[in-house]
């Protein structure tokens, strides 16, 4: 037995050994990934289910909110001029009335 055999392995060698998964672990991991990918089925909404009017209204609301933000009136009720409570804007960022 030499002195070299009694010394502990360098940390780098131990880290490399720990980082290398066994063949069984690699196969199992690969199977888990494949199973997860099979569960993921992209679902596209049929064209009949898309409400373009609602989407347009939402985008118009966002545009109006951005204009109000730039003008400094975002936090103000458009009709009464009263402040819109932060919790109202947190629940509906495009709210124009409180």
ABEGO torsion letter per residue (X at the ends): XBAAAABBBBAAAAAAAAABBBAAAAAAAAAAAAAAAAABBBBBBBAAABBAAAAAAAAAAAAAAAAAAAAGAAABBAAAGBBBBAAAAAABAABABX
